[in-house]
Amino acid sequence: MRAAFSAAGGVRRALRAAWWYLREITGDADYDRYVAHHTHRHPGAEPLSRAAFQRLRWSEAERNPTTRCC
C-alpha cells in the first residue's frame, strides 16, 4: 500500500514539474510574474490584460529581433 502512495506521489511531482516547464517555455508564467510585480509595485492600479501583455511582448520582439531564439 505504501509503495502505491509513493508511486502516485512521484507521478504527481513529475506532472507538476512538466506543467511548470511547459509554462516557462511558453511564457505563460511571465504574465503571472508581471501581475504579481505590478500589484506589489502599483497597488490599486489595474494591470494589463493577458492579451495586452502578450501584444506588448510581441511588439517588443518585433522591434528588437535580437531577443528571438530562432
C-alpha positions in Angstrom: 0.0 0.0 0.0 2.8 2.4 0.9 4.5 1.8 -2.5 1.3 2.8 -4.3 1.3 6.1 -2.4 4.9 6.6 -3.2 4.4 5.9 -6.9 1.4 8.2 -7.0 3.4 11.0 -5.4 6.2 10.5 -7.9 3.8 10.8 -10.8 2.3 13.9 -9.3 5.7 15.5 -8.8 6.6 14.6 -12.4 3.4 16.1 -13.8 3.8 19.2 -11.7 7.4 19.6 -13.0 6.3 19.1 -16.6 3.5 21.7 -16.1 6.0 24.2 -14.7 8.4 23.6 -17.5 5.7 24.0 -20.2 4.5 27.3 -18.6 8.1 28.6 -18.5 8.9 27.8 -22.1 5.6 29.1 -23.5 5.9 32.4 -21.5 2.6 31.8 -19.6 4.4 32.2 -16.3 5.7 35.6 -17.3 2.3 37.1 -17.1 1.8 35.7 -13.6 5.1 37.2 -12.6 4.1 40.5 -14.2 0.8 40.7 -12.3 2.5 39.9 -9.0 5.1 42.6 -9.6 2.5 45.1 -10.8 0.2 44.6 -7.8 3.2 44.9 -5.4 4.7 48.0 -7.0 1.5 49.7 -8.1 -1.3 48.9 -5.7 -4.7 50.0 -6.9 -3.6 50.3 -10.5 -5.1 47.9 -13.0 -2.5 45.6 -14.6 -2.6 44.9 -18.4 -4.9 42.1 -19.5 -3.2 38.9 -20.6 -3.9 39.7 -24.3 -2.5 43.3 -24.0 0.6 41.9 -22.2 1.2 39.4 -25.0 0.7 42.1 -27.6 3.3 44.3 -25.9 5.8 41.4 -25.7 5.3 40.6 -29.4 5.7 44.2 -30.4 8.9 44.4 -28.4 10.2 41.2 -30.0 9.4 42.6 -33.5 11.1 45.9 -32.6 14.2 44.2 -31.3 14.7 40.9 -33.2 18.0 40.0 -31.4 15.9 38.7 -28.5 14.4 35.9 -30.5 15.6 32.4 -30.2 15.3 31.5 -33.8 
